[in-house]
Amino acid sequence: MKRRTGQDRSITSTWKPATQAIRGGTARSEWGETSEALFLTSGYAYDCAGDAAARFAGEQQGMTYSRLQNPTVEMLEQRIALLEGAEACRTTASGMAAMTAALLCQLQAGDHLVGGRAAFGSCRWLTDTLLPKFGIATTVVDARDPQAFVDAVRPETKVFFFETPANPTMDVVDLQAVCDIARERGITTVVDNAFATPALQRPMEFGADVVAYSATKMMDGQGRVLAGAICGTQDWIDNTLLPFTRNTGPTLSAFNAWVVLKGLETLDLRIRRQSENSVRVGTFLQGRVARVNHPGLASHPQHDLAMRQMDAAGPIFSLEVDGGRAQAHALLDALELVDISNNIGDSRSLMTHPASTTHAGVSEETRAEMGIGEGMLRLNVGLEDADDVIADLDQALRRAGL
Ligand SMILES: *Cc1c(COP(=O)(O)O)cnc(C)c1O
């Protein structure tokens, strides 16, 4: 049988990730199109009223409404699940919709969550502001230290939530150690894997229960659409996540799903080349600035751990200048090739000042505790020739007095 519908996992699950990224989940229509079809439809028609009733009763296979299912979205979900090595995946309208759904679907008043201190600004808002508002207690810890999780656990702890590498300090969490601590205590781990993607790091291989994504970043990879994804066991997705998402509706649009499907086809190539470029740019910056936080460089205190759990370090790292916000802004303003932009995972090189952009909503004390100083800059190294990026940084550094 040449026509692969993608419904049958037994056909596709033996492929390696780079193959899954291109072919996993493909379900061809009667036309046999090579590139995945874009199904822009909010509803579905039934041959008879009995079919509609049977589908709503779950007795007949088929789709009922695009908040719940869509053929293009389903192809993306299967592709990500296959890439991740997860039993199931559901996508969402953005990475934050994924994080919010992954947490709220399983927590209730009286529960407790332990979160990583260094995190994307909005993820910290979830742990610091949203969850406590609904009676869910939270503790943030230095996630580089597995013992910090042990010390924070309470009888009512239900979830560990962290990202690795973390935005923008590039703290690395020991996935095996922290997932083991959670497993022993019946705690669910939710790992935000946006920086690495399944092309470089598959947290479930280390015992993670739920892996959530901003697919806006490396998965789209070309700065076009917002998207999110949540991977877990079939049972967790069906019985814990779906009741929440089906009824609250953080659904991904079919168009955006289609764009991410196209993005995934080049994920492996892009992330490996961008990782190489990023190491070259990071190596250049070492010695020129006060500090470079790059898990792919031997100078990173957790370099060995990062390289044990990741295939490559990814495109993103941070650097610190001694002259505070004024010098960091001067460096940004002197850039000619690299864009001043707070996005990441793009094929373009982008740089931002976290303290005044992505983490401006986090209090100054919290920023200091997270290790985000006024002189920190975050760089996403794109697919341009690394020599051009280095030349641009060189001239900008000189103009900023470095
Ligand atoms: C960007 C990002 C998010 C949020 O994703 P959106 O798609 O922007 O909603 C969450 N976590 C991390 C680590 C991110 O980089």
PDBQT file of the ligand as one rigid body, heavy atoms in Angstrom, charges set to zero:
ROOT
HETATM    1  C1  LIG A 501       7.660  31.861  23.168  1.00  0.00    +0.000 C 
HETATM    2  C2  LIG A 501       7.644  30.937  24.324  1.00  0.00    +0.000 A 
HETATM    3  C3  LIG A 501       6.439  30.607  24.956  1.00  0.00    +0.000 A 
HETATM    4  C4  LIG A 501       5.118  31.200  24.507  1.00  0.00    +0.000 C 
HETATM    5  O1  LIG A 501       4.759  30.815  23.220  1.00  0.00    +0.000 OA
HETATM    6  P1  LIG A 501       3.804  31.706  22.261  1.00  0.00    +0.000 P 
HETATM    7  O2  LIG A 501       3.687  30.865  21.049  1.00  0.00    +0.000 OA
HETATM    8  O3  LIG A 501       4.484  33.011  22.055  1.00  0.00    +0.000 OA
HETATM    9  O4  LIG A 501       2.512  31.865  22.989  1.00  0.00    +0.000 OA
HETATM   10  C5  LIG A 501       6.489  29.728  26.014  1.00  0.00    +0.000 A 
HETATM   11  N1  LIG A 501       7.645  29.207  26.446  1.00  0.00    +0.000 NA
HETATM   12  C6  LIG A 501       8.829  29.501  25.870  1.00  0.00    +0.000 A 
HETATM   13  C7  LIG A 501      10.076  28.893  26.397  1.00  0.00    +0.000 C 
HETATM   14  C8  LIG A 501       8.868  30.374  24.791  1.00  0.00    +0.000 A 
HETATM   15  O5  LIG A 501      10.045  30.678  24.232  1.00  0.00    +0.000 OA
ENDROOT
TORSDOF 0
